[in-house]
Amino acid sequence: AKLPILSQNYHATVSVSIVDQNYSMMIDEHVDYDGRRAALTVHKEGNIENLIFSYDTNEVFYIT
């Protein structure tokens, strides 16, 4: 059986618990492989950070 071809663009949500440091966070990641960029929203201890990665220029943009 042949595996299906999957899109290289995706969205993932990850929940992380760092037990020894007593915090958790949730990360939403959107990857646009064709556009060579990604966006992350990080929820940690009541704070929200928004970041955009440019893989072409190897830059990270923090959105406030």
URHU-V515813 format. One record per pair of residues at least 4 apart in sequence whose ideal C-beta (glycine too) atoms are under 8 Angstrom apart, sorted by the first residue. I is the first residue (numbers start at 1). GAP is how many residues later the second one is. If there is no record, write none. Layout:
# URHU-V515813
i = <I & I>
gap = <GAP & GAP>
This chain:
# URHU-V515813
i = <8 & 8 & 8 & 9 & 9 & 9 & 9 & 10 & 10 & 11 & 11 & 11 & 11 & 12 & 12 & 12 & 13 & 13 & 13 & 13 & 14 & 14 & 14 & 15 & 15 & 15 & 16 & 16 & 16 & 16 & 17 & 17 & 18 & 18 & 18 & 18 & 23 & 23 & 24 & 25 & 25 & 25 & 25 & 26 & 26 & 27 & 27 & 27 & 27 & 28 & 28 & 29 & 29 & 29 & 30 & 30 & 30 & 31 & 32 & 32 & 32 & 36 & 36 & 36 & 37 & 37 & 37 & 37 & 37 & 38 & 38 & 38 & 39 & 39 & 39 & 39 & 40 & 40 & 40 & 40 & 40 & 41 & 41 & 41 & 41 & 42 & 42 & 42 & 42 & 43 & 43 & 44 & 49 & 50 & 50 & 50 & 51 & 51 & 51 & 51 & 52 & 52 & 52 & 53 & 53 & 53 & 54 & 54 & 54 & 54>
gap = <23 & 25 & 26 & 22 & 23 & 24 & 25 & 20 & 21 & 17 & 18 & 19 & 20 & 16 & 17 & 19 & 13 & 14 & 15 & 16 & 12 & 13 & 15 & 9 & 10 & 11 & 8 & 9 & 10 & 11 & 6 & 7 & 4 & 5 & 6 & 7 & 21 & 22 & 20 & 17 & 18 & 19 & 20 & 16 & 17 & 13 & 14 & 15 & 16 & 12 & 13 & 9 & 10 & 11 & 8 & 9 & 10 & 7 & 4 & 5 & 6 & 18 & 19 & 20 & 15 & 16 & 17 & 18 & 19 & 14 & 15 & 17 & 11 & 12 & 13 & 14 & 9 & 10 & 11 & 12 & 13 & 7 & 8 & 9 & 10 & 6 & 7 & 8 & 9 & 4 & 5 & 5 & 13 & 12 & 13 & 14 & 9 & 10 & 11 & 12 & 8 & 9 & 11 & 6 & 7 & 8 & 4 & 5 & 6 & 7>
